[in-house]
Structure formats: structure tokens, C-alpha cells
């Protein structure tokens, strides 16, 4: 018999708020860390804050799908990635939501390995 955690993982549901609420992992566009808090940015335009560090969510989300740590403080859902550019002013991931996210030099190699279908200019 499967545990509750295993069932939610199979359904790609992410628990938050001390396991009182859950959301489909596919609805998470990206996460940003703010000290010991994590802000979620969802596909419907909503945002919410969690009192847990991003490291906790990173483990869950990378197990569930195509998430990549693109910066020390940013975890990106690669399903929303439309384009990637290397420019003199930095490396940028463009999302289907119209946003652009900075990709750090330190995280660049792993990001490019995880998202080989995107083009890079520069």
C-alpha cells in the first residue's frame, strides 16, 4: 500500500503551508528564495509565500518534473521556458508567461544540460 506522500508525488502535487494545502507542480512557473522563505509564482499569475526554504521544495520538484536551479535564489520550471539567450548583460531565460529570469554563470552549465532544446545567442 502506498503512503500519502507517494500518492501525491505520483499525482505531481506539491505540499506547502505545513501540509495543509497542495498545488499541482505543473502550475509552478518558478520559485524565488527570500532568506528562509520561498515565493511561488504560478501559471495563473498568482503568487504566495511559504515559510520554508527553497531547498525543501527543490528536492520535491526536481523529483516530479523539469525544474532547474538557475540561480542561487531561483528554481525554474523548464516547461515554461521558451528561449534562452547569452548576452553581454547576462544569461536570460524567457518564459511563456512573458517574464525573463536571470541565469547565473555558476548554474549555467547544468541549466544548459537540462534544457538543451533552447537556443543560446551570444
Phi and psi in radians as a Rosetta constraint file:
Dihedral C 1 N 2 CA 2 C 2 CIRCULARHARMONIC -1.439 0.35
Dihedral N 2 CA 2 C 2 N 3 CIRCULARHARMONIC 2.568 0.35
Dihedral C 2 N 3 CA 3 C 3 CIRCULARHARMONIC -1.356 0.35
Dihedral N 3 CA 3 C 3 N 4 CIRCULARHARMONIC 2.901 0.35
Dihedral C 3 N 4 CA 4 C 4 CIRCULARHARMONIC -1.038 0.35
Dihedral N 4 CA 4 C 4 N 5 CIRCULARHARMONIC -0.735 0.35
Dihedral C 4 N 5 CA 5 C 5 CIRCULARHARMONIC -1.087 0.35
Dihedral N 5 CA 5 C 5 N 6 CIRCULARHARMONIC -0.750 0.35
Dihedral C 5 N 6 CA 6 C 6 CIRCULARHARMONIC -1.116 0.35
Dihedral N 6 CA 6 C 6 N 7 CIRCULARHARMONIC -0.707 0.35
Dihedral C 6 N 7 CA 7 C 7 CIRCULARHARMONIC -1.110 0.35
Dihedral N 7 CA 7 C 7 N 8 CIRCULARHARMONIC -0.753 0.35
Dihedral C 7 N 8 CA 8 C 8 CIRCULARHARMONIC -1.210 0.35
Dihedral N 8 CA 8 C 8 N 9 CIRCULARHARMONIC -0.597 0.35
Dihedral C 8 N 9 CA 9 C 9 CIRCULARHARMONIC -1.135 0.35
Dihedral N 9 CA 9 C 9 N 10 CIRCULARHARMONIC -0.750 0.35
Dihedral C 9 N 10 CA 10 C 10 CIRCULARHARMONIC -1.086 0.35
Dihedral N 10 CA 10 C 10 N 11 CIRCULARHARMONIC -0.612 0.35
Dihedral C 10 N 11 CA 11 C 11 CIRCULARHARMONIC -1.472 0.35
Dihedral N 11 CA 11 C 11 N 12 CIRCULARHARMONIC 0.048 0.35
Dihedral C 11 N 12 CA 12 C 12 CIRCULARHARMONIC 0.989 0.35
Dihedral N 12 CA 12 C 12 N 13 CIRCULARHARMONIC 0.757 0.35
Dihedral C 12 N 13 CA 13 C 13 CIRCULARHARMONIC -1.804 0.35
Dihedral N 13 CA 13 C 13 N 14 CIRCULARHARMONIC 2.367 0.35
Dihedral C 13 N 14 CA 14 C 14 CIRCULARHARMONIC -1.868 0.35
Dihedral N 14 CA 14 C 14 N 15 CIRCULARHARMONIC 2.158 0.35
Dihedral C 14 N 15 CA 15 C 15 CIRCULARHARMONIC -1.474 0.35
Dihedral N 15 CA 15 C 15 N 16 CIRCULARHARMONIC 2.523 0.35
Dihedral C 15 N 16 CA 16 C 16 CIRCULARHARMONIC -2.670 0.35
Dihedral N 16 CA 16 C 16 N 17 CIRCULARHARMONIC 3.081 0.35
Dihedral C 16 N 17 CA 17 C 17 CIRCULARHARMONIC 0.987 0.35
Dihedral N 17 CA 17 C 17 N 18 CIRCULARHARMONIC 0.912 0.35
Dihedral C 17 N 18 CA 18 C 18 CIRCULARHARMONIC 0.984 0.35
Dihedral N 18 CA 18 C 18 N 19 CIRCULARHARMONIC 0.732 0.35
Dihedral C 18 N 19 CA 19 C 19 CIRCULARHARMONIC 1.083 0.35
Dihedral N 19 CA 19 C 19 N 20 CIRCULARHARMONIC 0.493 0.35
Dihedral C 19 N 20 CA 20 C 20 CIRCULARHARMONIC -1.642 0.35
Dihedral N 20 CA 20 C 20 N 21 CIRCULARHARMONIC -0.401 0.35
Dihedral C 20 N 21 CA 21 C 21 CIRCULARHARMONIC -2.348 0.35
Dihedral N 21 CA 21 C 21 N 22 CIRCULARHARMONIC 2.733 0.35
Dihedral C 21 N 22 CA 22 C 22 CIRCULARHARMONIC -2.511 0.35
Dihedral N 22 CA 22 C 22 N 23 CIRCULARHARMONIC 2.706 0.35
Dihedral C 22 N 23 CA 23 C 23 CIRCULARHARMONIC -2.404 0.35
Dihedral N 23 CA 23 C 23 N 24 CIRCULARHARMONIC 2.646 0.35
Dihedral C 23 N 24 CA 24 C 24 CIRCULARHARMONIC -1.148 0.35
Dihedral N 24 CA 24 C 24 N 25 CIRCULARHARMONIC 2.333 0.35
Dihedral C 24 N 25 CA 25 C 25 CIRCULARHARMONIC -1.037 0.35
Dihedral N 25 CA 25 C 25 N 26 CIRCULARHARMONIC -0.534 0.35
Dihedral C 25 N 26 CA 26 C 26 CIRCULARHARMONIC -1.128 0.35
Dihedral N 26 CA 26 C 26 N 27 CIRCULARHARMONIC -0.366 0.35
Dihedral C 26 N 27 CA 27 C 27 CIRCULARHARMONIC -1.454 0.35
Dihedral N 27 CA 27 C 27 N 28 CIRCULARHARMONIC -0.185 0.35
Dihedral C 27 N 28 CA 28 C 28 CIRCULARHARMONIC -1.462 0.35
Dihedral N 28 CA 28 C 28 N 29 CIRCULARHARMONIC 2.050 0.35
Dihedral C 28 N 29 CA 29 C 29 CIRCULARHARMONIC -1.449 0.35
Dihedral N 29 CA 29 C 29 N 30 CIRCULARHARMONIC -0.866 0.35
Dihedral C 29 N 30 CA 30 C 30 CIRCULARHARMONIC -2.817 0.35
Dihedral N 30 CA 30 C 30 N 31 CIRCULARHARMONIC 2.910 0.35
Dihedral C 30 N 31 CA 31 C 31 CIRCULARHARMONIC -2.207 0.35
Dihedral N 31 CA 31 C 31 N 32 CIRCULARHARMONIC 2.561 0.35
Dihedral C 31 N 32 CA 32 C 32 CIRCULARHARMONIC -2.243 0.35
Dihedral N 32 CA 32 C 32 N 33 CIRCULARHARMONIC 2.433 0.35
Dihedral C 32 N 33 CA 33 C 33 CIRCULARHARMONIC -1.662 0.35
Dihedral N 33 CA 33 C 33 N 34 CIRCULARHARMONIC 2.509 0.35
Dihedral C 33 N 34 CA 34 C 34 CIRCULARHARMONIC -2.365 0.35
Dihedral N 34 CA 34 C 34 N 35 CIRCULARHARMONIC 1.643 0.35
Dihedral C 34 N 35 CA 35 C 35 CIRCULARHARMONIC 0.951 0.35
Dihedral N 35 CA 35 C 35 N 36 CIRCULARHARMONIC -2.017 0.35
Dihedral C 35 N 36 CA 36 C 36 CIRCULARHARMONIC -1.707 0.35
Dihedral N 36 CA 36 C 36 N 37 CIRCULARHARMONIC 0.364 0.35
Dihedral C 36 N 37 CA 37 C 37 CIRCULARHARMONIC -2.117 0.35
Dihedral N 37 CA 37 C 37 N 38 CIRCULARHARMONIC 2.780 0.35
Dihedral C 37 N 38 CA 38 C 38 CIRCULARHARMONIC -2.277 0.35
Dihedral N 38 CA 38 C 38 N 39 CIRCULARHARMONIC 2.278 0.35
Dihedral C 38 N 39 CA 39 C 39 CIRCULARHARMONIC -1.801 0.35
Dihedral N 39 CA 39 C 39 N 40 CIRCULARHARMONIC 2.245 0.35
Dihedral C 39 N 40 CA 40 C 40 CIRCULARHARMONIC -1.694 0.35
Dihedral N 40 CA 40 C 40 N 41 CIRCULARHARMONIC 2.376 0.35
Dihedral C 40 N 41 CA 41 C 41 CIRCULARHARMONIC -2.020 0.35
Dihedral N 41 CA 41 C 41 N 42 CIRCULARHARMONIC 2.050 0.35
Dihedral C 41 N 42 CA 42 C 42 CIRCULARHARMONIC -1.785 0.35
Dihedral N 42 CA 42 C 42 N 43 CIRCULARHARMONIC 2.830 0.35
Dihedral C 42 N 43 CA 43 C 43 CIRCULARHARMONIC -1.152 0.35
Dihedral N 43 CA 43 C 43 N 44 CIRCULARHARMONIC -0.400 0.35
Dihedral C 43 N 44 CA 44 C 44 CIRCULARHARMONIC -1.501 0.35
Dihedral N 44 CA 44 C 44 N 45 CIRCULARHARMONIC 0.103 0.35
Dihedral C 44 N 45 CA 45 C 45 CIRCULARHARMONIC 1.586 0.35
Dihedral N 45 CA 45 C 45 N 46 CIRCULARHARMONIC -0.162 0.35
Dihedral C 45 N 46 CA 46 C 46 CIRCULARHARMONIC -1.370 0.35
Dihedral N 46 CA 46 C 46 N 47 CIRCULARHARMONIC 2.735 0.35
Dihedral C 46 N 47 CA 47 C 47 CIRCULARHARMONIC -2.319 0.35
Dihedral N 47 CA 47 C 47 N 48 CIRCULARHARMONIC 2.641 0.35
Dihedral C 47 N 48 CA 48 C 48 CIRCULARHARMONIC -2.642 0.35
Dihedral N 48 CA 48 C 48 N 49 CIRCULARHARMONIC 2.778 0.35
Dihedral C 48 N 49 CA 49 C 49 CIRCULARHARMONIC -1.926 0.35
Dihedral N 49 CA 49 C 49 N 50 CIRCULARHARMONIC 2.471 0.35
Dihedral C 49 N 50 CA 50 C 50 CIRCULARHARMONIC -2.078 0.35
Dihedral N 50 CA 50 C 50 N 51 CIRCULARHARMONIC 2.597 0.35
Dihedral C 50 N 51 CA 51 C 51 CIRCULARHARMONIC -1.546 0.35
Dihedral N 51 CA 51 C 51 N 52 CIRCULARHARMONIC 0.326 0.35
Dihedral C 51 N 52 CA 52 C 52 CIRCULARHARMONIC -1.945 0.35
Dihedral N 52 CA 52 C 52 N 53 CIRCULARHARMONIC 2.761 0.35
Dihedral C 52 N 53 CA 53 C 53 CIRCULARHARMONIC -1.302 0.35
Dihedral N 53 CA 53 C 53 N 54 CIRCULARHARMONIC 2.769 0.35
Dihedral C 53 N 54 CA 54 C 54 CIRCULARHARMONIC -1.151 0.35
Dihedral N 54 CA 54 C 54 N 55 CIRCULARHARMONIC -0.450 0.35
Dihedral C 54 N 55 CA 55 C 55 CIRCULARHARMONIC -1.006 0.35
Dihedral N 55 CA 55 C 55 N 56 CIRCULARHARMONIC -0.688 0.35
Dihedral C 55 N 56 CA 56 C 56 CIRCULARHARMONIC -1.088 0.35
Dihedral N 56 CA 56 C 56 N 57 CIRCULARHARMONIC -0.807 0.35
Dihedral C 56 N 57 CA 57 C 57 CIRCULARHARMONIC -1.267 0.35
Dihedral N 57 CA 57 C 57 N 58 CIRCULARHARMONIC -0.572 0.35
Dihedral C 57 N 58 CA 58 C 58 CIRCULARHARMONIC -1.041 0.35
Dihedral N 58 CA 58 C 58 N 59 CIRCULARHARMONIC -0.758 0.35
Dihedral C 58 N 59 CA 59 C 59 CIRCULARHARMONIC -1.067 0.35
Dihedral N 59 CA 59 C 59 N 60 CIRCULARHARMONIC -0.798 0.35
Dihedral C 59 N 60 CA 60 C 60 CIRCULARHARMONIC -1.133 0.35
Dihedral N 60 CA 60 C 60 N 61 CIRCULARHARMONIC -0.832 0.35
Dihedral C 60 N 61 CA 61 C 61 CIRCULARHARMONIC -1.240 0.35
Dihedral N 61 CA 61 C 61 N 62 CIRCULARHARMONIC -0.656 0.35
Dihedral C 61 N 62 CA 62 C 62 CIRCULARHARMONIC -1.199 0.35
Dihedral N 62 CA 62 C 62 N 63 CIRCULARHARMONIC -0.475 0.35
Dihedral C 62 N 63 CA 63 C 63 CIRCULARHARMONIC -1.251 0.35
Dihedral N 63 CA 63 C 63 N 64 CIRCULARHARMONIC -0.523 0.35
Dihedral C 63 N 64 CA 64 C 64 CIRCULARHARMONIC -1.548 0.35
Dihedral N 64 CA 64 C 64 N 65 CIRCULARHARMONIC -0.492 0.35
Dihedral C 64 N 65 CA 65 C 65 CIRCULARHARMONIC -2.933 0.35
Dihedral N 65 CA 65 C 65 N 66 CIRCULARHARMONIC -2.733 0.35
Dihedral C 65 N 66 CA 66 C 66 CIRCULARHARMONIC -1.590 0.35
Dihedral N 66 CA 66 C 66 N 67 CIRCULARHARMONIC 1.289 0.35
Dihedral C 66 N 67 CA 67 C 67 CIRCULARHARMONIC -1.954 0.35
Dihedral N 67 CA 67 C 67 N 68 CIRCULARHARMONIC 2.470 0.35
Dihedral C 67 N 68 CA 68 C 68 CIRCULARHARMONIC -2.352 0.35
Dihedral N 68 CA 68 C 68 N 69 CIRCULARHARMONIC 2.367 0.35
Dihedral C 68 N 69 CA 69 C 69 CIRCULARHARMONIC -1.391 0.35
Dihedral N 69 CA 69 C 69 N 70 CIRCULARHARMONIC 1.901 0.35
Dihedral C 69 N 70 CA 70 C 70 CIRCULARHARMONIC -1.740 0.35
Dihedral N 70 CA 70 C 70 N 71 CIRCULARHARMONIC -0.154 0.35
Dihedral C 70 N 71 CA 71 C 71 CIRCULARHARMONIC -2.791 0.35
Dihedral N 71 CA 71 C 71 N 72 CIRCULARHARMONIC 2.790 0.35
Dihedral C 71 N 72 CA 72 C 72 CIRCULARHARMONIC -0.904 0.35
Dihedral N 72 CA 72 C 72 N 73 CIRCULARHARMONIC -0.599 0.35
Dihedral C 72 N 73 CA 73 C 73 CIRCULARHARMONIC -1.976 0.35
Dihedral N 73 CA 73 C 73 N 74 CIRCULARHARMONIC 0.285 0.35
Dihedral C 73 N 74 CA 74 C 74 CIRCULARHARMONIC -2.430 0.35
Dihedral N 74 CA 74 C 74 N 75 CIRCULARHARMONIC 2.280 0.35
Dihedral C 74 N 75 CA 75 C 75 CIRCULARHARMONIC -2.068 0.35
Dihedral N 75 CA 75 C 75 N 76 CIRCULARHARMONIC 2.187 0.35
Dihedral C 75 N 76 CA 76 C 76 CIRCULARHARMONIC -2.004 0.35
Dihedral N 76 CA 76 C 76 N 77 CIRCULARHARMONIC 2.394 0.35
Dihedral C 76 N 77 CA 77 C 77 CIRCULARHARMONIC -1.471 0.35
Dihedral N 77 CA 77 C 77 N 78 CIRCULARHARMONIC 1.975 0.35
Dihedral C 77 N 78 CA 78 C 78 CIRCULARHARMONIC -1.177 0.35
Dihedral N 78 CA 78 C 78 N 79 CIRCULARHARMONIC -0.250 0.35
Dihedral C 78 N 79 CA 79 C 79 CIRCULARHARMONIC -1.156 0.35
Dihedral N 79 CA 79 C 79 N 80 CIRCULARHARMONIC -0.382 0.35
Dihedral C 79 N 80 CA 80 C 80 CIRCULARHARMONIC -1.693 0.35
Dihedral N 80 CA 80 C 80 N 81 CIRCULARHARMONIC -0.006 0.35
Dihedral C 80 N 81 CA 81 C 81 CIRCULARHARMONIC -1.341 0.35
Dihedral N 81 CA 81 C 81 N 82 CIRCULARHARMONIC 2.207 0.35
Dihedral C 81 N 82 CA 82 C 82 CIRCULARHARMONIC -1.925 0.35
Dihedral N 82 CA 82 C 82 N 83 CIRCULARHARMONIC -0.515 0.35
Dihedral C 82 N 83 CA 83 C 83 CIRCULARHARMONIC -2.762 0.35
Dihedral N 83 CA 83 C 83 N 84 CIRCULARHARMONIC 2.648 0.35
Dihedral C 83 N 84 CA 84 C 84 CIRCULARHARMONIC -2.313 0.35
Dihedral N 84 CA 84 C 84 N 85 CIRCULARHARMONIC 2.338 0.35
Dihedral C 84 N 85 CA 85 C 85 CIRCULARHARMONIC -2.283 0.35
Dihedral N 85 CA 85 C 85 N 86 CIRCULARHARMONIC 2.417 0.35
Dihedral C 85 N 86 CA 86 C 86 CIRCULARHARMONIC -1.781 0.35
Dihedral N 86 CA 86 C 86 N 87 CIRCULARHARMONIC 2.124 0.35
Dihedral C 86 N 87 CA 87 C 87 CIRCULARHARMONIC -2.277 0.35
Dihedral N 87 CA 87 C 87 N 88 CIRCULARHARMONIC 2.844 0.35
Dihedral C 87 N 88 CA 88 C 88 CIRCULARHARMONIC -1.015 0.35
Dihedral N 88 CA 88 C 88 N 89 CIRCULARHARMONIC -0.514 0.35
Dihedral C 88 N 89 CA 89 C 89 CIRCULARHARMONIC -1.521 0.35
Dihedral N 89 CA 89 C 89 N 90 CIRCULARHARMONIC 0.079 0.35
Dihedral C 89 N 90 CA 90 C 90 CIRCULARHARMONIC 2.331 0.35
Dihedral N 90 CA 90 C 90 N 91 CIRCULARHARMONIC 3.095 0.35
Dihedral C 90 N 91 CA 91 C 91 CIRCULARHARMONIC -1.773 0.35
Dihedral N 91 CA 91 C 91 N 92 CIRCULARHARMONIC 2.279 0.35
Dihedral C 91 N 92 CA 92 C 92 CIRCULARHARMONIC -2.252 0.35
Dihedral N 92 CA 92 C 92 N 93 CIRCULARHARMONIC 2.333 0.35
Dihedral C 92 N 93 CA 93 C 93 CIRCULARHARMONIC -1.781 0.35
Dihedral N 93 CA 93 C 93 N 94 CIRCULARHARMONIC 2.211 0.35
Dihedral C 93 N 94 CA 94 C 94 CIRCULARHARMONIC -1.785 0.35
Dihedral N 94 CA 94 C 94 N 95 CIRCULARHARMONIC 2.353 0.35
Dihedral C 94 N 95 CA 95 C 95 CIRCULARHARMONIC -1.898 0.35
Dihedral N 95 CA 95 C 95 N 96 CIRCULARHARMONIC 2.762 0.35
Dihedral C 95 N 96 CA 96 C 96 CIRCULARHARMONIC -1.169 0.35
Dihedral N 96 CA 96 C 96 N 97 CIRCULARHARMONIC -0.231 0.35
Dihedral C 96 N 97 CA 97 C 97 CIRCULARHARMONIC -1.440 0.35
Dihedral N 97 CA 97 C 97 N 98 CIRCULARHARMONIC -0.091 0.35
Dihedral C 97 N 98 CA 98 C 98 CIRCULARHARMONIC 1.635 0.35
Dihedral N 98 CA 98 C 98 N 99 CIRCULARHARMONIC -0.043 0.35
Dihedral C 98 N 99 CA 99 C 99 CIRCULARHARMONIC -1.549 0.35
Dihedral N 99 CA 99 C 99 N 100 CIRCULARHARMONIC 2.789 0.35
Dihedral C 99 N 100 CA 100 C 100 CIRCULARHARMONIC -2.211 0.35
Dihedral N 100 CA 100 C 100 N 101 CIRCULARHARMONIC 2.426 0.35
Dihedral C 100 N 101 CA 101 C 101 CIRCULARHARMONIC -2.110 0.35
Dihedral N 101 CA 101 C 101 N 102 CIRCULARHARMONIC 2.341 0.35
Dihedral C 101 N 102 CA 102 C 102 CIRCULARHARMONIC -1.270 0.35
Dihedral N 102 CA 102 C 102 N 103 CIRCULARHARMONIC 2.354 0.35
Dihedral C 102 N 103 CA 103 C 103 CIRCULARHARMONIC -1.952 0.35
Dihedral N 103 CA 103 C 103 N 104 CIRCULARHARMONIC 2.085 0.35
Dihedral C 103 N 104 CA 104 C 104 CIRCULARHARMONIC -1.272 0.35
Dihedral N 104 CA 104 C 104 N 105 CIRCULARHARMONIC 2.713 0.35
Dihedral C 104 N 105 CA 105 C 105 CIRCULARHARMONIC -1.070 0.35
Dihedral N 105 CA 105 C 105 N 106 CIRCULARHARMONIC -0.639 0.35
Dihedral C 105 N 106 CA 106 C 106 CIRCULARHARMONIC -1.133 0.35
Dihedral N 106 CA 106 C 106 N 107 CIRCULARHARMONIC -0.607 0.35
Dihedral C 106 N 107 CA 107 C 107 CIRCULARHARMONIC -1.687 0.35
Dihedral N 107 CA 107 C 107 N 108 CIRCULARHARMONIC -0.044 0.35
Dihedral C 107 N 108 CA 108 C 108 CIRCULARHARMONIC -1.063 0.35
Dihedral N 108 CA 108 C 108 N 109 CIRCULARHARMONIC -0.834 0.35
Dihedral C 108 N 109 CA 109 C 109 CIRCULARHARMONIC -1.063 0.35
Dihedral N 109 CA 109 C 109 N 110 CIRCULARHARMONIC -0.837 0.35
Dihedral C 109 N 110 CA 110 C 110 CIRCULARHARMONIC -1.133 0.35
Dihedral N 110 CA 110 C 110 N 111 CIRCULARHARMONIC -0.686 0.35
Dihedral C 110 N 111 CA 111 C 111 CIRCULARHARMONIC -1.052 0.35
Dihedral N 111 CA 111 C 111 N 112 CIRCULARHARMONIC -0.801 0.35
Dihedral C 111 N 112 CA 112 C 112 CIRCULARHARMONIC -1.116 0.35
Dihedral N 112 CA 112 C 112 N 113 CIRCULARHARMONIC -0.584 0.35
Dihedral C 112 N 113 CA 113 C 113 CIRCULARHARMONIC -1.199 0.35
Dihedral N 113 CA 113 C 113 N 114 CIRCULARHARMONIC -0.645 0.35
Dihedral C 113 N 114 CA 114 C 114 CIRCULARHARMONIC -1.384 0.35
Dihedral N 114 CA 114 C 114 N 115 CIRCULARHARMONIC -0.427 0.35
Dihedral C 114 N 115 CA 115 C 115 CIRCULARHARMONIC -2.209 0.35
Dihedral N 115 CA 115 C 115 N 116 CIRCULARHARMONIC 1.051 0.35
Dihedral C 115 N 116 CA 116 C 116 CIRCULARHARMONIC -1.231 0.35
Dihedral N 116 CA 116 C 116 N 117 CIRCULARHARMONIC -0.287 0.35
Dihedral C 116 N 117 CA 117 C 117 CIRCULARHARMONIC -1.327 0.35
Dihedral N 117 CA 117 C 117 N 118 CIRCULARHARMONIC -0.227 0.35
Dihedral C 117 N 118 CA 118 C 118 CIRCULARHARMONIC -1.518 0.35
Dihedral N 118 CA 118 C 118 N 119 CIRCULARHARMONIC 2.676 0.35
Dihedral C 118 N 119 CA 119 C 119 CIRCULARHARMONIC -1.674 0.35
Dihedral N 119 CA 119 C 119 N 120 CIRCULARHARMONIC 2.579 0.35
Dihedral C 119 N 120 CA 120 C 120 CIRCULARHARMONIC -2.167 0.35
Dihedral N 120 CA 120 C 120 N 121 CIRCULARHARMONIC 2.292 0.35
Dihedral C 120 N 121 CA 121 C 121 CIRCULARHARMONIC -1.868 0.35
Dihedral N 121 CA 121 C 121 N 122 CIRCULARHARMONIC 2.735 0.35
